[in-house]
Amino acid sequence: MITVYGISGVHVARLRAALLKKQLKFEHVSVNLRNRSEEFKKLSAVGKIPILQDEDGTVVWDSIHIVDYLDHKYPKTYRMIPEDPKKRASVLNMIALVQKMSEFFGPIYIEKFSMAEGLRQNGMSHRALIYDEQQKKDLNTAIQDHQDQIKAMYHDKEFITGSLSEADVVVYGYAHNLKYLGFDTSKLQPWCDKLAKDPAIANMFAPESEKGVREI
């Protein structure tokens, strides 16, 4: 069975949506990111979740790279990143657009979960950054402009290509993440409500009751 290291978080949800859409059986292993175990460190030099370990032992890092791997490893399942070059470009462009803005969320998470002191104690003071009020206002403005960019790329279409792809999953996860962090997502919400009718999207975020088969 496929093993996914990590349960919560938008990046894990991206992968979970693809696995559900592909109807591939998988199980979660919970990861303690505040106290990374040696087992986890051996699995990935990147040190982030999700990590996928396939049935044959193959290990892949990063949600988008994992989805691309699954498309090639299991070609008879639903394809999340199109083969057609033009459609593939549209999907990759949308993913790049979302990931560019998401890079600025670190300080918001650090403040929300009071992580700064723990990062300093663990030798990661370079990551213990928190925004001041002006930076928060500027980020909010940038996020609203960013949502306009996303809407423009969709041109009122339900999907960025003719059918559900990883780009749509990433945008849905992005909107979910924004809402979780307290930002206004009204520009994307009508589209998200329609997309949530797909069972893979509706269940992409694991329920809080799911603990995984074990924890590392």
Secondary structure in CASP SS format (residue, H / E / C, confidence):
PFRMAT SS
TARGET T0000
AUTHOR 0000-0000-0000
METHOD secondary structure of the structure
MODEL  1
M C 1.00
I E 1.00
T E 1.00
V E 1.00
Y E 1.00
G C 1.00
I C 1.00
S C 1.00
G C 1.00
V H 1.00
H H 1.00
V H 1.00
A H 1.00
R H 1.00
L H 1.00
R H 1.00
A H 1.00
A H 1.00
L H 1.00
L H 1.00
K H 1.00
K H 1.00
Q C 1.00
L C 1.00
K C 1.00
F E 1.00
E E 1.00
H E 1.00
V E 1.00
S E 1.00
V C 1.00
N C 1.00
L C 1.00
R C 1.00
N C 1.00
R C 1.00
S C 1.00
E H 1.00
E H 1.00
F H 1.00
K H 1.00
K H 1.00
L H 1.00
S C 1.00
A C 1.00
V C 1.00
G C 1.00
K C 1.00
I C 1.00
P C 1.00
I E 1.00
L E 1.00
Q E 1.00
D C 1.00
E C 1.00
D C 1.00
G C 1.00
T C 1.00
V E 1.00
V E 1.00
W E 1.00
D C 1.00
S H 1.00
I H 1.00
H H 1.00
I H 1.00
V H 1.00
D H 1.00
Y H 1.00
L H 1.00
D H 1.00
H H 1.00
K H 1.00
Y C 1.00
P C 1.00
K C 1.00
T C 1.00
Y C 1.00
R C 1.00
M C 1.00
I C 1.00
P C 1.00
E C 1.00
D C 1.00
P H 1.00
K H 1.00
K H 1.00
R H 1.00
A H 1.00
S H 1.00
V H 1.00
L H 1.00
N H 1.00
M H 1.00
I H 1.00
A H 1.00
L H 1.00
V H 1.00
Q H 1.00
K H 1.00
M H 1.00
S H 1.00
E H 1.00
F H 1.00
F H 1.00
G H 1.00
P H 1.00
I H 1.00
Y H 1.00
I H 1.00
E H 1.00
K H 1.00
F C 1.00
S C 1.00
M C 1.00
A H 1.00
E H 1.00
G H 1.00
L H 1.00
R H 1.00
Q H 1.00
N C 1.00
G C 1.00
M C 1.00
S H 1.00
H H 1.00
R H 1.00
A C 1.00
L C 1.00
I C 1.00
Y C 1.00
D C 1.00
E H 1.00
Q H 1.00
Q H 1.00
K H 1.00
K H 1.00
D H 1.00
L H 1.00
N H 1.00
T H 1.00
A H 1.00
I H 1.00
Q H 1.00
D H 1.00
H H 1.00
Q H 1.00
D H 1.00
Q H 1.00
I H 1.00
K H 1.00
A H 1.00
M H 1.00
Y H 1.00
H C 1.00
D C 1.00
K C 1.00
E C 1.00
F C 1.00
I C 1.00
T C 1.00
G C 1.00
S C 1.00
L C 1.00
S C 1.00
E H 1.00
A H 1.00
D H 1.00
V H 1.00
V H 1.00
V H 1.00
Y H 1.00
G H 1.00
Y H 1.00
A H 1.00
H H 1.00
N H 1.00
L H 1.00
K H 1.00
Y H 1.00
L C 1.00
G C 1.00
F C 1.00
D C 1.00
T C 1.00
S C 1.00
K C 1.00
L C 1.00
Q H 1.00
P H 1.00
W H 1.00
C H 1.00
D H 1.00
K H 1.00
L H 1.00
A C 1.00
K C 1.00
D C 1.00
P H 1.00
A H 1.00
I H 1.00
A H 1.00
N C 1.00
M C 1.00
F C 1.00
A C 1.00
P C 1.00
E C 1.00
S C 1.00
E C 1.00
K C 1.00
G C 1.00
V C 1.00
R C 1.00
E E 1.00
I C 1.00
END
